[in-house]
Amino acid sequence: MLPMSAAELFDQVKVQLKSLPAEEQQLFLDRLIALEEDLPVSQPDSATLLKWPDIEARHRRIFGDQVLNENIVLGAREDEPR
């Protein structure tokens, strides 16, 4: 795999690319696109996938089967005298 993507390479050379004649600029861009298209698309292996925590299991472990008020602030406002 390349140490940088085609976009990163283009960002590095875009200022110098303007100093080249139009034909050479186009040749560089054509080869850059061809290089990017020739790269195999790799799928991430299972080791790099993130493991997200089970929020529901943590909630059951902390609170048991108790159902909490979904909006405590609104509940407190309803209890206040007007």
C-alpha positions, -999 to 999 in steps of 0.1 A, spaced: 0 0 0 11 35 -7 23 56 23 -2 83 14 -34 85 -6 -37 101 -41 -55 131 -25 -27 136 0 -1 133 -27 -20 159 -48 -22 183 -18 16 180 -15 24 188 -52 -5 211 -63 16 243 -60 45 228 -80 21 213 -105 10 248 -116 45 255 -128 44 225 -153 31 229 -188 -6 219 -193 3 186 -211 25 175 -182 -1 185 -156 -27 164 -174 -2 135 -177 5 137 -139 -32 138 -130 -40 109 -154 -13 87 -138 -23 97 -103 -59 87 -110 -47 54 -126 -25 47 -96 -55 53 -72 -78 30 -93 -52 2 -94 -50 -1 -57 -70 -30 -42 -98 -21 -19 -90 -36 14 -116 -46 39 -108 -39 76 -100 -70 95 -119 -79 126 -90 -68 149 -94 -32 137 -132 -30 142 -143 -12 173 -162 -31 200 -189 -9 213 -201 -14 249 -235 -29 256 -253 1 272 -284 -19 280 -265 -46 298 -246 -19 318 -279 -2 327 -294 -35 339 -263 -42 360 -264 -8 377 -302 -2 381 -317 -37 377 -351 -37 362 -360 -3 375 -374 21 349 -361 56 352 -381 87 343 -371 96 308 -369 134 315 -363 142 352 -363 179 346 -398 179 332 -410 157 360 -396 181 386 -412 210 369 -446 193 369 -443 187 407 -435 224 414 -464 246 426 -474 273 402 
